[in-house]
């Protein structure tokens, strides 16, 4: 099954018209014709089946046949991850985290961050592509980049963790995870969180955790965390 994505489609629509760029892709590249069926999601849990009624490269029009609301995952995972020095490493993380299952991603700018500017539009496209590839009907939310000191002041709910490499008392993430919970986890930059940032997180009720005995790259640590939470919630 090939999954198409458009955030504007709703269960109230009788018809839906794709924008010009996607219309061209559907009709010219994929060679879809009148009467062909398409599967579409709005990234908010809905899966639609639609029939092409006008195969125009500039304006592909469909009639919606069915709409089904998919059951969301039994947990929520919010990752706040510092941008990596090499941009493609962060993009790899976004792709794999979307495939595994994540609720939201927040790029956090830390004391040791070497990259402080992100390409939000490109990141969004990577997330959307990974959502479609994995046949997921919920698109993860990419939040605006924010300084660590500002991020940590927010009102959080659920279980709060910070993963760092300092030689201090830390719990194993595996030992702290429980199924069907809301989780926020902080992952630092290549140079790790500063001592001041770790202390600030602890003051704001974040529990220091370790992801294993080996030192992991930022993007690897984030994927390990994603998989650990997903595995804990497997039936």
HELIX and SHEET records of a PDB file:
HELIX    1   1 UNK A   20  UNK A   24  1                                   5    
HELIX    2   2 UNK A   25  UNK A   29  3                                   5    
HELIX    3   3 UNK A   87  UNK A  100  1                                  14    
HELIX    4   4 UNK A  120  UNK A  133  1                                  14    
HELIX    5   5 UNK A  148  UNK A  151  1                                   4    
HELIX    6   6 UNK A  173  UNK A  176  1                                   4    
HELIX    7   7 UNK A  195  UNK A  203  1                                   9    
HELIX    8   8 UNK A  218  UNK A  232  1                                  15    
SHEET    1   A 5 UNK A   3  UNK A   5  0                                        
SHEET    2   A 5 UNK A  37  UNK A  41  1                                        
SHEET    3   A 5 UNK A  46  UNK A  55 -1                                        
SHEET    4   A 5 UNK A  60  UNK A  69 -1                                        
SHEET    5   A 5 UNK A  15  UNK A  17 -1                                        
SHEET    1   B 7 UNK A 141  UNK A 147  0                                        
SHEET    2   B 7 UNK A 104  UNK A 109  1                                        
SHEET    3   B 7 UNK A  76  UNK A  81  1                                        
SHEET    4   B 7 UNK A 182  UNK A 187  1                                        
SHEET    5   B 7 UNK A 159  UNK A 163  1                                        
SHEET    6   B 7 UNK A 207  UNK A 210  1                                        
SHEET    7   B 7 UNK A 171  UNK A 172  1                                        
END                                                                             
